[in-house]
Amino acid sequence: MTDYVAPPDLRILEILGRLCRRYGKTYVYPSRPTLCRMVEQFTGRRMSVRSMSRHTGALMRDGWIHRQPRHESDLLGRLKCHSSLYTLMPRAIKWW
């Protein structure tokens, strides 16, 4: 059993699509707090970072987006965290 929501909020997909269109690519890599702020600013929906993770997980599960973590280790073996890469899947590109 996953912790994802049943119907994902497509407003998140709308924001990701707008970012992709702005940069002329099918992928973007905003941080989760930045994505939360943008969703609130442009759609009026306020959500926590954890809720954002649940909704993006549901968007991945349903085939709208692909999320790839971009973490890496430094020379001492410490984890360096970077924002995830979000790629629009063909279903999302057709919808957008």
C-alpha positions as CSV (number, residue, x, y, z in Angstrom):
1,M,0.0,0.0,0.0
2,T,1.4,3.4,-0.9
3,D,0.9,6.7,0.8
4,Y,-0.2,8.5,-2.4
5,V,-3.5,10.2,-2.8
6,A,-6.2,8.6,-4.9
7,P,-6.8,11.4,-7.4
8,P,-3.7,13.5,-7.9
9,D,-4.0,17.3,-8.1
10,L,-3.5,18.2,-11.7
11,R,-2.7,21.8,-10.8
12,I,0.8,20.5,-10.0
13,L,1.0,19.1,-13.5
14,E,-0.2,22.4,-14.8
15,I,2.7,24.2,-13.0
16,L,5.2,21.7,-14.2
17,G,3.9,22.1,-17.8
18,R,4.1,25.8,-17.6
19,L,7.7,25.6,-16.4
20,C,8.5,23.2,-19.2
21,R,6.9,25.5,-21.8
22,R,8.8,28.5,-20.4
23,Y,12.2,26.7,-20.9
24,G,11.2,24.9,-24.1
25,K,11.9,21.5,-22.6
26,T,10.0,18.4,-21.5
27,Y,11.8,18.4,-18.1
28,V,12.4,20.8,-15.2
29,Y,13.9,20.5,-11.8
30,P,12.3,22.8,-9.2
31,S,12.7,22.0,-5.6
32,R,9.7,20.8,-3.7
33,P,9.4,24.0,-1.6
34,T,9.6,26.1,-4.8
35,L,7.0,23.9,-6.4
36,C,4.7,24.4,-3.4
37,R,5.1,28.2,-3.6
38,M,4.4,28.2,-7.3
39,V,1.3,26.1,-6.9
40,E,0.0,28.5,-4.2
41,Q,1.0,31.6,-6.2
42,F,-0.6,30.6,-9.5
43,T,-3.5,28.3,-8.5
44,G,-4.3,29.4,-4.9
45,R,-3.9,25.9,-3.6
46,R,-1.8,25.8,-0.5
47,M,-0.1,22.5,0.5
48,S,2.8,21.3,2.5
49,V,5.9,19.7,1.1
50,R,4.7,16.3,2.2
51,S,1.4,16.7,0.5
52,M,3.3,17.8,-2.6
53,S,5.3,14.6,-2.4
54,R,2.1,12.5,-2.1
55,H,0.6,14.2,-5.2
56,T,3.7,14.0,-7.3
57,G,3.9,10.3,-6.3
58,A,0.3,9.8,-7.5
59,L,1.1,11.7,-10.8
60,M,4.0,9.2,-11.3
61,R,1.9,6.2,-10.5
62,D,-0.8,7.3,-13.0
63,G,1.8,7.9,-15.8
64,W,1.7,11.7,-16.0
65,I,5.3,12.4,-14.9
66,H,8.6,10.7,-14.2
67,R,10.6,11.9,-11.2
68,Q,14.3,11.1,-10.9
69,P,16.3,12.0,-7.8
70,R,19.5,13.8,-8.5
71,H,21.4,13.1,-5.3
72,E,25.1,12.4,-5.4
73,S,27.9,11.6,-2.9
74,D,30.9,13.8,-2.5
75,L,34.5,12.6,-2.1
76,L,34.0,11.9,1.6
77,G,30.9,9.8,1.0
78,R,28.5,12.4,2.3
79,L,25.2,12.7,0.5
80,K,24.6,15.9,-1.4
81,C,20.9,16.5,-2.1
82,H,19.7,18.2,-5.2
83,S,16.2,18.9,-6.5
84,S,14.6,16.1,-8.4
85,L,14.2,16.0,-12.2
86,Y,10.6,16.0,-13.3
87,T,9.9,14.8,-16.9
88,L,6.6,15.1,-18.6
89,M,5.4,11.7,-20.0
90,P,3.7,11.5,-23.4
91,R,0.3,11.4,-21.6
92,A,1.0,14.8,-20.0
93,I,2.4,16.3,-23.2
94,K,-0.8,15.4,-25.1
95,W,-3.0,16.8,-22.3
96,W,-1.0,20.0,-22.0
